[in-house]
């Protein structure tokens, strides 16, 4: 599954109707509600604010809304376009200012499906990656070696007591290789423990 790093906005016109497609990264229902409210506040005179969203690692939560357009002609094309691109944790709103020419069911489906497609062409896509936080403990003889080895990873904390303790964060896929490297450089005299794991989009 993929998401986006920042909001995207694209405008286009079809048969005198002006469309504004907005694609947002979202993380929960409160986020979605706030985004929808802001879009309606920014476009109070628009005829329609159609939208779709996907949440969860496996697109567990999804919804499409036609906002007054004929059933299945607006929200669903937006949703299907997002699903086709394996997106999640996104909200797409397509605002329409009616231009006086009816598009018909097929025309509406194409018009509303175009919005998320244009946004995705401009978006910076991200993937959800599992990260591990590791605790590394060793005696003071290995401070120099450890600091050199850890220079390429994200150092969260350094603590000095009877031993030196480093807390670092690395991609979970690198943990086994990382542990082996540390043990090799400290002659197997380092205690390495996985403290926690977390997923986030990068």
DRENPA-3360 file (N, C-alpha, C; in nm, 2 decimals, always signed):
BEGIN
1 = XXXXXXXX = +0.08/-0.12/+0.00/+0.00/+0.00/+0.00/+0.09/+0.13/+0.00 ~ +0.04/+0.23/-0.07/+0.11/+0.36/-0.07/+0.02/+0.47/-0.02 ~ +0.08/+0.58/+0.01/+0.01/+0.70/+0.05/+0.09/+0.82/-0.01 ~ +0.06/+0.94/+0.03/+0.12/+1.06/-0.02/+0.18/+1.14/+0.09 ~ +0.28/+1.22/+0.06/+0.36/+1.29/+0.16/+0.30/+1.43/+0.20 ~ +0.22/+1.49/+0.10/+0.16/+1.62/+0.13/+0.04/+1.64/+0.04 ~ -0.05/+1.73/+0.07/-0.17/+1.76/-0.01/-0.14/+1.80/-0.15 ~ -0.22/+1.76/-0.24/-0.21/+1.80/-0.38/-0.35/+1.86/-0.43;
9 = XXXXXXXX = -0.34/+1.96/-0.51/-0.46/+2.02/-0.56/-0.44/+2.04/-0.71 ~ -0.55/+2.00/-0.79/-0.54/+2.02/-0.94/-0.68/+2.07/-0.98 ~ -0.68/+2.16/-1.08/-0.80/+2.22/-1.14/-0.81/+2.18/-1.28 ~ -0.93/+2.16/-1.33/-0.96/+2.12/-1.47/-1.10/+2.16/-1.50 ~ -1.13/+2.17/-1.63/-1.26/+2.21/-1.68/-1.31/+2.11/-1.78 ~ -1.44/+2.07/-1.77/-1.50/+1.98/-1.86/-1.64/+2.04/-1.90 ~ -1.66/+2.07/-2.02/-1.78/+2.13/-2.07/-1.84/+2.23/-1.98 ~ -1.76/+2.33/-1.96/-1.79/+2.45/-1.88/-1.81/+2.43/-1.73;
17 = XXXXXXXX = -1.80/+2.31/-1.68/-1.80/+2.28/-1.54/-1.65/+2.28/-1.49 ~ -1.63/+2.36/-1.38/-1.49/+2.37/-1.32/-1.48/+2.27/-1.21 ~ -1.38/+2.19/-1.21/-1.35/+2.09/-1.11/-1.22/+2.12/-1.04 ~ -1.22/+2.10/-0.91/-1.10/+2.11/-0.83/-1.08/+1.98/-0.75 ~ -0.98/+1.91/-0.78/-0.95/+1.78/-0.71/-0.85/+1.81/-0.60 ~ -0.88/+1.76/-0.48/-0.78/+1.78/-0.37/-0.75/+1.64/-0.31 ~ -0.63/+1.61/-0.30/-0.59/+1.48/-0.24/-0.51/+1.51/-0.12 ~ -0.55/+1.44/+0.00/-0.49/+1.47/+0.12/-0.44/+1.34/+0.19;
25 = XXXXXXXX = -0.32/+1.34/+0.26/-0.28/+1.23/+0.34/-0.37/+1.24/+0.47 ~ -0.43/+1.13/+0.51/-0.51/+1.13/+0.64/-0.48/+1.01/+0.72 ~ -0.50/+1.01/+0.85/-0.46/+0.91/+0.94/-0.57/+0.85/+1.03 ~ -0.68/+0.92/+1.04/-0.80/+0.88/+1.11/-0.92/+0.95/+1.07 ~ -1.04/+0.91/+1.13/-1.16/+0.97/+1.09/-1.17/+1.12/+1.13 ~ -1.11/+1.16/+1.24/-1.11/+1.30/+1.28/-1.04/+1.38/+1.17 ~ -0.93/+1.33/+1.12/-0.85/+1.40/+1.02/-0.94/+1.42/+0.89 ~ -1.01/+1.31/+0.86/-1.10/+1.32/+0.74/-1.21/+1.42/+0.76;
33 = XXXXXXXX = -1.28/+1.42/+0.88/-1.38/+1.51/+0.91/-1.33/+1.66/+0.90 ~ -1.22/+1.68/+0.95/-1.16/+1.82/+0.95/-1.13/+1.86/+0.81 ~ -1.07/+1.77/+0.73/-1.04/+1.81/+0.59/-1.16/+1.84/+0.51 ~ -1.27/+1.76/+0.53/-1.39/+1.78/+0.45/-1.46/+1.91/+0.49 ~ -1.46/+1.94/+0.62/-1.51/+2.06/+0.67/-1.44/+2.18/+0.61 ~ -1.31/+2.17/+0.60/-1.23/+2.29/+0.55/-1.25/+2.31/+0.40 ~ -1.26/+2.20/+0.32/-1.29/+2.21/+0.18/-1.43/+2.27/+0.16 ~ -1.53/+2.23/+0.23/-1.66/+2.29/+0.22/-1.66/+2.44/+0.26;
41 = XXXXXXXX = -1.58/+2.47/+0.36/-1.57/+2.61/+0.40/-1.50/+2.70/+0.30 ~ -1.40/+2.64/+0.23/-1.32/+2.71/+0.12/-1.40/+2.72/-0.01 ~ -1.50/+2.63/-0.03/-1.58/+2.63/-0.15/-1.73/+2.62/-0.12 ~ -1.78/+2.73/-0.05/-1.92/+2.72/-0.01/-2.02/+2.73/-0.13 ~ -1.98/+2.78/-0.24/-2.07/+2.80/-0.35/-2.06/+2.69/-0.46 ~ -1.98/+2.59/-0.43/-1.97/+2.48/-0.52/-2.10/+2.40/-0.52 ~ -2.13/+2.34/-0.63/-2.25/+2.26/-0.64/-2.24/+2.12/-0.58 ~ -2.12/+2.07/-0.58/-2.09/+1.93/-0.53/-1.95/+1.93/-0.46;
49 = XXXXXXXX = -1.95/+1.85/-0.35/-1.82/+1.82/-0.29/-1.81/+1.67/-0.28 ~ -1.78/+1.60/-0.39/-1.78/+1.45/-0.39/-1.64/+1.40/-0.34 ~ -1.65/+1.29/-0.27/-1.52/+1.24/-0.21/-1.52/+1.09/-0.19 ~ -1.40/+1.05/-0.17/-1.37/+0.91/-0.13/-1.25/+0.90/-0.04 ~ -1.25/+0.80/+0.05/-1.13/+0.79/+0.13/-1.10/+0.64/+0.16 ~ -0.97/+0.62/+0.19/-0.93/+0.48/+0.23/-0.84/+0.50/+0.35 ~ -0.86/+0.41/+0.45/-0.78/+0.40/+0.57/-0.73/+0.26/+0.60 ~ -0.62/+0.25/+0.66/-0.58/+0.12/+0.71/-0.47/+0.05/+0.62;
57 = XXXXXXXX = -0.39/-0.04/+0.68/-0.29/-0.11/+0.60/-0.34/-0.19/+0.49 ~ -0.46/-0.24/+0.50/-0.52/-0.32/+0.39/-0.65/-0.25/+0.34 ~ -0.65/-0.12/+0.34/-0.77/-0.04/+0.29/-0.89/-0.09/+0.37 ~ -0.87/-0.11/+0.50/-0.98/-0.16/+0.59/-1.10/-0.08/+0.59 ~ -1.09/+0.05/+0.59/-1.20/+0.15/+0.60/-1.20/+0.22/+0.47 ~ -1.32/+0.22/+0.40/-1.33/+0.30/+0.27/-1.47/+0.35/+0.26 ~ -1.48/+0.46/+0.19/-1.62/+0.52/+0.17/-1.61/+0.61/+0.05 ~ -1.73/+0.61/-0.02/-1.74/+0.70/-0.14/-1.87/+0.78/-0.12;
65 = XXXXXXXX = -1.87/+0.91/-0.16/-1.99/+0.99/-0.14/-2.01/+1.07/-0.27 ~ -2.14/+1.06/-0.32/-2.17/+1.13/-0.45/-2.21/+1.28/-0.43 ~ -2.25/+1.31/-0.31/-2.29/+1.45/-0.27/-2.39/+1.51/-0.37 ~ -2.49/+1.44/-0.40/-2.60/+1.49/-0.49/-2.58/+1.46/-0.64 ~ -2.47/+1.41/-0.68/-2.46/+1.36/-0.82/-2.53/+1.23/-0.83 ~ -2.57/+1.18/-0.95/-2.64/+1.05/-0.96/-2.55/+0.94/-0.90 ~ -2.62/+0.85/-0.84/-2.56/+0.74/-0.77/-2.45/+0.67/-0.85 ~ -2.34/+0.65/-0.78/-2.22/+0.57/-0.84/-2.15/+0.65/-0.95;
73 = XXXXXXXX = -2.17/+0.78/-0.97/-2.11/+0.85/-1.08/-2.00/+0.94/-1.03 ~ -1.98/+0.96/-0.90/-1.88/+1.05/-0.86/-1.79/+0.99/-0.75 ~ -1.84/+0.96/-0.63/-1.76/+0.91/-0.53/-1.69/+0.78/-0.56 ~ -1.77/+0.69/-0.63/-1.72/+0.56/-0.66/-1.60/+0.57/-0.76 ~ -1.61/+0.65/-0.87/-1.50/+0.66/-0.96/-1.37/+0.71/-0.89 ~ -1.39/+0.80/-0.80/-1.28/+0.85/-0.72/-1.22/+0.74/-0.64 ~ -1.30/+0.66/-0.57/-1.25/+0.55/-0.49/-1.18/+0.45/-0.57 ~ -1.24/+0.41/-0.68/-1.18/+0.31/-0.76/-1.05/+0.35/-0.82;
81 = XXXXXXXX = -1.03/+0.47/-0.85/-0.90/+0.52/-0.90/-0.80/+0.51/-0.79 ~ -0.83/+0.55/-0.67/-0.74/+0.54/-0.56/-0.70/+0.39/-0.53 ~ -0.80/+0.30/-0.54/-0.77/+0.16/-0.52/-0.69/+0.10/-0.63 ~ -0.71/+0.14/-0.75/-0.63/+0.09/-0.86/-0.48/+0.12/-0.84 ~ -0.45/+0.23/-0.77/-0.31/+0.27/-0.75/-0.26/+0.22/-0.61 ~ -0.34/+0.13/-0.55/-0.30/+0.07/-0.42/-0.27/+0.18/-0.31 ~ -0.36/+0.28/-0.31/-0.35/+0.39/-0.21/-0.42/+0.36/-0.08 ~ -0.37/+0.41/+0.03/-0.45/+0.41/+0.15/-0.41/+0.53/+0.23;
89 = XXXXXXXX = -0.48/+0.55/+0.34/-0.46/+0.67/+0.42/-0.47/+0.80/+0.34 ~ -0.56/+0.80/+0.25/-0.58/+0.92/+0.17/-0.73/+0.96/+0.16 ~ -0.75/+1.09/+0.14/-0.89/+1.14/+0.11/-0.88/+1.22/-0.01 ~ -0.97/+1.20/-0.11/-0.97/+1.28/-0.23/-1.11/+1.34/-0.24 ~ -1.11/+1.47/-0.25/-1.24/+1.55/-0.27/-1.23/+1.61/-0.40 ~ -1.34/+1.60/-0.48/-1.35/+1.66/-0.61/-1.47/+1.76/-0.60 ~ -1.43/+1.89/-0.61/-1.53/+2.00/-0.60/-1.58/+2.03/-0.74 ~ -1.71/+2.05/-0.76/-1.76/+2.08/-0.89/-1.84/+2.21/-0.89;
97 = XXXXXXXX = -1.81/+2.30/-0.98/-1.89/+2.42/-1.00/-1.96/+2.40/-1.14 ~ -2.09/+2.37/-1.13/-2.17/+2.33/-1.25/-2.17/+2.44/-1.35 ~ -2.14/+2.41/-1.48/-2.13/+2.50/-1.59/-2.25/+2.51/-1.68 ~ -2.35/+2.44/-1.65/-2.47/+2.45/-1.73/-2.49/+2.34/-1.83 ~ -2.39/+2.25/-1.85/-2.40/+2.14/-1.94/-2.40/+2.01/-1.87 ~ -2.50/+1.93/-1.88/-2.50/+1.80/-1.82/-2.41/+1.70/-1.89 ~ -2.34/+1.62/-1.81/-2.24/+1.54/-1.86/-2.29/+1.39/-1.89 ~ -2.40/+1.36/-1.83/-2.45/+1.22/-1.84/-2.37/+1.13/-1.75;
105 = XXXXXXXX = -2.42/+1.01/-1.72/-2.36/+0.92/-1.63/-2.21/+0.89/-1.67 ~ -2.19/+0.85/-1.79/-2.05/+0.82/-1.84/-1.96/+0.94/-1.83 ~ -2.01/+1.05/-1.86/-1.93/+1.17/-1.86/-1.89/+1.21/-1.71 ~ -1.99/+1.19/-1.62/-1.96/+1.22/-1.48/-1.85/+1.12/-1.43 ~ -1.86/+0.99/-1.46/-1.77/+0.89/-1.41/-1.63/+0.93/-1.46 ~ -1.62/+0.97/-1.59/-1.49/+1.01/-1.64/-1.43/+1.14/-1.57 ~ -1.52/+1.23/-1.55/-1.49/+1.36/-1.50/-1.44/+1.35/-1.35 ~ -1.51/+1.27/-1.28/-1.47/+1.25/-1.14/-1.35/+1.16/-1.12;
113 = XXXXXXXX = -1.34/+1.06/-1.21/-1.22/+0.97/-1.20/-1.09/+1.04/-1.24 ~ -1.11/+1.15/-1.32/-0.99/+1.23/-1.37/-0.92/+1.30/-1.26 ~ -1.00/+1.35/-1.16/-0.94/+1.43/-1.05/-0.83/+1.36/-0.97 ~ -0.86/+1.24/-0.92/-0.76/+1.17/-0.84/-0.64/+1.13/-0.93 ~ -0.67/+1.10/-1.06/-0.56/+1.06/-1.15/-0.47/+1.17/-1.17 ~ -0.52/+1.29/-1.19/-0.43/+1.41/-1.21/-0.35/+1.44/-1.08 ~ -0.41/+1.42/-0.97/-0.34/+1.45/-0.84/-0.23/+1.35/-0.82 ~ -0.26/+1.22/-0.85/-0.15/+1.12/-0.83/-0.04/+1.14/-0.93;
121 = XXXXXXXX = -0.06/+1.20/-1.04/+0.05/+1.22/-1.13/+0.15/+1.32/-1.07 ~ +0.10/+1.41/-0.98/+0.19/+1.51/-0.92/+0.24/+1.47/-0.78 ~ +0.17/+1.37/-0.72/+0.20/+1.34/-0.58/+0.34/+1.27/-0.56 ~ +0.40/+1.29/-0.45/+0.51/+1.22/-0.41/+0.46/+1.10/-0.32 ~ +0.47/+0.98/-0.38/+0.42/+0.86/-0.32/+0.51/+0.81/-0.21 ~ +0.45/+0.76/-0.10/+0.53/+0.70/+0.01/+0.48/+0.56/+0.04 ~ +0.57/+0.48/+0.10/+0.53/+0.34/+0.14/+0.55/+0.33/+0.29 ~ +0.46/+0.24/+0.35/+0.47/+0.22/+0.49/+0.58/+0.12/+0.52;
129 = XXXXXXXX = +0.67/+0.17/+0.61/+0.79/+0.09/+0.64/+0.79/+0.06/+0.79 ~ +0.82/-0.06/+0.83/+0.84/-0.10/+0.97/+0.98/-0.06/+1.02 ~ +0.98/+0.01/+1.13/+1.10/+0.05/+1.19/+1.11/-0.01/+1.33 ~ +1.24/-0.04/+1.37/+1.27/-0.10/+1.50/+1.35/+0.00/+1.58 ~ +1.32/+0.01/+1.71/+1.40/+0.08/+1.80/+1.49/-0.02/+1.88 ~ +1.62/+0.00/+1.88/+1.71/-0.09/+1.94/+1.79/-0.03/+2.05 ~ +1.81/-0.10/+2.16/+1.89/-0.06/+2.27/+2.03/-0.14/+2.25 ~ +2.14/-0.06/+2.26/+2.27/-0.12/+2.24/+2.35/-0.09/+2.36;
137 = XXXXXXXX = +2.40/-0.19/+2.44/+2.48/-0.17/+2.56/+2.61/-0.23/+2.54 ~ +2.72/-0.16/+2.59/+2.85/-0.21/+2.58/+2.94/-0.14/+2.68 ~ +3.05/-0.20/+2.71/+3.14/-0.13/+2.80/+3.21/-0.01/+2.73 ~ +3.28/+0.07/+2.80/+3.33/+0.20/+2.75/+3.45/+0.17/+2.65 ~ +3.50/+0.05/+2.65/+3.61/+0.03/+2.55/+3.56/+0.04/+2.41 ~ +3.43/+0.03/+2.39/+3.38/+0.02/+2.25/+3.31/+0.15/+2.21 ~ +3.32/+0.26/+2.29/+3.25/+0.38/+2.25/+3.29/+0.43/+2.11 ~ +3.42/+0.44/+2.09/+3.46/+0.49/+1.96/+3.41/+0.40/+1.84;
145 = XXXXXXXX = +3.42/+0.27/+1.86/+3.37/+0.18/+1.75/+3.23/+0.19/+1.73 ~ +3.15/+0.20/+1.84/+3.00/+0.21/+1.83/+2.96/+0.35/+1.76 ~ +3.02/+0.45/+1.81/+2.99/+0.58/+1.75/+3.01/+0.59/+1.60 ~ +3.12/+0.53/+1.56/+3.16/+0.53/+1.42/+3.05/+0.44/+1.34 ~ +3.02/+0.33/+1.40/+2.92/+0.24/+1.33/+2.78/+0.30/+1.33 ~ +2.75/+0.37/+1.43/+2.61/+0.43/+1.44/+2.60/+0.56/+1.37 ~ +2.70/+0.61/+1.31/+2.70/+0.74/+1.24/+2.60/+0.75/+1.13 ~ +2.56/+0.63/+1.07/+2.48/+0.63/+0.95/+2.33/+0.59/+0.99;
153 = XXXXXXXX = +2.30/+0.58/+1.12/+2.16/+0.54/+1.16/+2.11/+0.66/+1.25 ~ +1.98/+0.65/+1.27/+1.91/+0.76/+1.35/+1.94/+0.73/+1.50 ~ +2.02/+0.81/+1.56/+2.05/+0.80/+1.70/+1.94/+0.87/+1.79 ~ +1.87/+0.80/+1.87/+1.76/+0.86/+1.95/+1.81/+0.91/+2.09 ~ +1.91/+0.83/+2.14/+1.96/+0.86/+2.28/+2.09/+0.80/+2.30 ~ +2.17/+0.87/+2.39/+2.30/+0.81/+2.43/+2.30/+0.83/+2.59 ~ +2.33/+0.72/+2.66/+2.33/+0.73/+2.80/+2.45/+0.66/+2.86 ~ +2.52/+0.73/+2.96/+2.64/+0.68/+3.02/+2.61/+0.64/+3.17;
161 = XXXXXXXX = +2.64/+0.52/+3.20/+2.63/+0.48/+3.34/+2.74/+0.38/+3.37 ~ +2.72/+0.27/+3.42/+2.83/+0.17/+3.43/+2.87/+0.12/+3.29 ~ +2.78/+0.13/+3.20/+2.81/+0.10/+3.06/+2.76/+0.22/+2.97 ~ +2.79/+0.22/+2.85/+2.73/+0.31/+2.75/+2.61/+0.25/+2.69 ~ +2.51/+0.32/+2.67/+2.39/+0.27/+2.61/+2.34/+0.36/+2.50 ~ +2.32/+0.31/+2.38/+2.27/+0.39/+2.27/+2.13/+0.33/+2.23 ~ +2.04/+0.42/+2.20/+1.91/+0.39/+2.15/+1.90/+0.44/+2.00 ~ +1.88/+0.35/+1.91/+1.88/+0.39/+1.77/+1.75/+0.33/+1.70;
169 = XXXXXXXX = +1.72/+0.39/+1.58/+1.61/+0.34/+1.51/+1.66/+0.31/+1.37 ~ +1.62/+0.19/+1.32/+1.66/+0.15/+1.19/+1.54/+0.07/+1.12 ~ +1.53/+0.06/+0.99/+1.43/-0.02/+0.93/+1.44/-0.17/+0.98 ~ +1.32/-0.22/+1.01/+1.32/-0.36/+1.07/+1.39/-0.46/+0.98 ~ +1.38/-0.44/+0.85/+1.44/-0.53/+0.75/+1.60/-0.54/+0.77 ~ +1.65/-0.43/+0.83/+1.80/-0.43/+0.84/+1.85/-0.48/+0.98 ~ +1.76/-0.52/+1.07/+1.80/-0.55/+1.21/+1.90/-0.66/+1.21 ~ +1.87/-0.77/+1.15/+1.96/-0.89/+1.15/+2.10/-0.85/+1.11;
177 = XXXXXXXX = +2.11/-0.78/+0.99/+2.24/-0.74/+0.94/+2.31/-0.64/+1.03 ~ +2.23/-0.55/+1.09/+2.29/-0.45/+1.18/+2.34/-0.52/+1.30 ~ +2.27/-0.61/+1.36/+2.32/-0.68/+1.48/+2.45/-0.75/+1.46 ~ +2.45/-0.82/+1.34/+2.57/-0.90/+1.31/+2.70/-0.80/+1.29 ~ +2.67/-0.69/+1.23/+2.78/-0.59/+1.22/+2.83/-0.54/+1.35 ~ +2.74/-0.51/+1.44/+2.78/-0.46/+1.57/+2.86/-0.56/+1.65 ~ +2.81/-0.68/+1.65/+2.87/-0.79/+1.72/+3.01/-0.82/+1.67 ~ +3.02/-0.81/+1.54/+3.16/-0.83/+1.47/+3.26/-0.73/+1.52;
185 = XXXXXXXX = +3.21/-0.60/+1.52/+3.30/-0.49/+1.55/+3.33/-0.48/+1.70 ~ +3.25/-0.54/+1.79/+3.27/-0.54/+1.93/+3.31/-0.67/+1.99 ~ +3.34/-0.76/+1.90/+3.39/-0.90/+1.94/+3.28/-0.97/+2.02 ~ +3.16/-0.95/+1.99/+3.04/-1.02/+2.05/+3.02/-0.97/+2.19 ~ +3.07/-0.86/+2.23/+3.05/-0.82/+2.37/+2.95/-0.70/+2.39 ~ +2.85/-0.70/+2.30/+2.75/-0.60/+2.30/+2.61/-0.66/+2.32 ~ +2.53/-0.60/+2.41/+2.39/-0.65/+2.42/+2.30/-0.56/+2.34 ~ +2.23/-0.63/+2.24/+2.14/-0.56/+2.15/+2.00/-0.61/+2.17;
193 = XXXXXXXX = +1.91/-0.53/+2.20/+1.77/-0.57/+2.22/+1.67/-0.48/+2.14 ~ +1.57/-0.54/+2.08/+1.47/-0.46/+2.01/+1.37/-0.42/+2.11 ~ +1.36/-0.28/+2.13/+1.27/-0.23/+2.23/+1.13/-0.22/+2.18 ~ +1.11/-0.17/+2.06/+0.97/-0.16/+2.00/+0.98/-0.15/+1.85 ~ +0.86/-0.16/+1.79/+0.85/-0.15/+1.64/+0.73/-0.06/+1.61 ~ +0.75/+0.00/+1.49/+0.64/+0.10/+1.45/+0.64/+0.11/+1.30 ~ +0.53/+0.13/+1.24/+0.52/+0.15/+1.10/+0.49/+0.30/+1.07 ~ +0.55/+0.35/+0.97/+0.51/+0.49/+0.92/+0.55/+0.50/+0.77;
201 = XX = +0.49/+0.60/+0.71/+0.51/+0.62/+0.57/+0.63/+0.71/+0.54 ~ +0.71/+0.66/+0.45/+0.83/+0.73/+0.40/+0.83/+0.74/+0.25;
% end
